[in-house]
Structures are given as structure tokens and as C-alpha cells.
Amino acid sequence: MRATHLEEIIENILQLATTELPHDVIEGLESALLKETNPIAKSQLETILENIRLARMNSAPICQDTGILIFFLTVGTKFPLIDELEQIIVSAVRKSTEKIPLRPNAVDPLSRENSGDNIGAYIPWINWKVVKGSNLELTVLPKGGGSENACKLGMLSPSQGLRDMKKFVLDSIVEKGGMPCPPIIVGIGIGGGADICLKLAKEQLLRPLGQRHQNKDIASLEIELLEAINSLGIGPMGLGGDTTALDVHMDIAMRHPASFPVGLAVQCWAARRASVNISNNGKVNYISHEVQ
């Protein structure tokens, strides 16, 4: 497999991620429209769906904020380009910024200087998981600023329990209101530590809508919190309505007896992601999108 071929594949999934939503997200928005009883909320959902249609038809970004680019890799130890993979991703991001185009969003937090190509210190951010085998599964998550600003870490007291966790989540959603451009997808991570729970929470944004956790107790909490969030009445774009969240996904890690960390990750209605599985001989299987 050639490095140029892999770079082209990554450029393609960046194009898919920023211009076409996965089918599960579109279906979730269409379902919300059918169930919505608030006329203003209905009009917002209709506008969102029309925006999605036009973006796909014109191969244009769904939102002007094309986000900070976050990659999740599950790579086999025998994947032929493992040593070059990070540089290939960086090159694909740089080229895609000009080609798609992507809005330059990599800003130095000290000087406030924009790099102009979505490349900079630790950006694009790459999450690595190395496994046995020779394949690569790659997911890109373009994360917009408005929804990222609604993410939150709660270091609860170890004497607190699930009731307090639920209150933390609901209070945080109410506090941000329409900021993250609802209807949102909510990822929740519990336990591990401050960094671990937030990483778990963000990873939950990759899960297809409607896919429940294999642990029945966690799955039950996902459904309970989804219903509770939608009862808040924040609605599409914060203008009121029946659907504030399209789904809630949760995962847990064992925690220290002295801490009870809860991470909250929020994704906007433009829940952009694209996933692909690449074999060692270059065969491509698109997971999140149907590609001719």
C-alpha cells in the first residue's frame, strides 16, 4: 500500500465528514421532525434538514465551523504504514483545508495566531489504539467550537451517587441552553479520572444513534437521561420544543475510592464523523457512509 493512496483515502473521509452526515444522524433528525409538536421547532428542524441536503448536493461544508479535527485510530501492529501514519494524516488535513475547503481553526492560545492550515501543536489530535493485526480503522470527528464550549468536567464527591451525576448532567445542559446548537448528542464518561472520564465521554459521540451500551444498567441510564433532557423543553436551536437531544451515550471506568469524576461531551446537530476500515493491501470499507 502506498502512502499517497492512504492520504487520498483520508482526504476523502474528511470530505465526507464535513459535507455529509451519517445516515443514523439524518434519520434521528427526521424522526424528531415527525414527533415535534412545537411549530417553531418544526421550522428549525426543516431548515436543518434542508441545510444537510444542500451541503450534500453541493459538496459543501454542512457548517461554516468545520471544527478542530480529532482522529481515532485502531491500528494493527503489522499495518504497513504505521510509522508514517501521523505525517500522512497531517498532510491530508493540510491539503483538505485548501481543497474542501475547511475553515482554519488552529489558533495559538498564547499569541492568538491562526496557523492557516488546521495544523499546529498537537493538532490534529490523534487518539491511538494499537492492536494485533494488519488493518487500520480510522474515524475523524470534526468538533465545532460551540458544542465544545458546552463540554464539562464534574469532580463529584465520592459520597455522591447516580442521582447527583444525573443532576450534574441536567444542570449543565440547562446552563448552556441553545449554545451547542441543539438537538444535541450527549456523551457521558464516569470514573477513571479527570482526563479518562472526558475521553470516554467524547468517544461516546462516535457511537451510532440508537446503539445502546451492552451493559443493561448503563443502557437504562442512557434512556432515562435522554428522556429527562428532552423534558427540559430547550428544543432545536434553543427556541423550545420536544427534542433537545437526539441521544445519550455513556460509558464507565473504575474509579478511585476518593473521587467520582463525571465527564460531559456535547455534539451539535451537525454530528459530523466518518469512519473507514483499511486493509494492509489498500482495500477500503467505508463504515459510516455509503460510498459508490
Secondary structure, DSSP 8 states (H G I E B T S, - for coil): --HHHHHHHHHHHHHHHHH---HHHHHHHHHHHHH---HHHHHHHHHHHHHHHHHHHHT--SSS---EEEEEEEEETT-TTTTTHHHHHHHHHHHHHHHTT-----B-TTT--B-SSS-BTTBSEEEEEEESSS-EEEEEEEE-HHHHTT-EEEEE-TT--HHHHHHHHHHHHHHHTTTT-SSEEEEEEESS-HHHHHHHHHHGGGS-TT---SSHHHHHHHHHHHHHHHTT---GGGS--S-SEEEEEEEE----TT-EEEEEEEE-SS---EEEEE-TT--EEESSS---
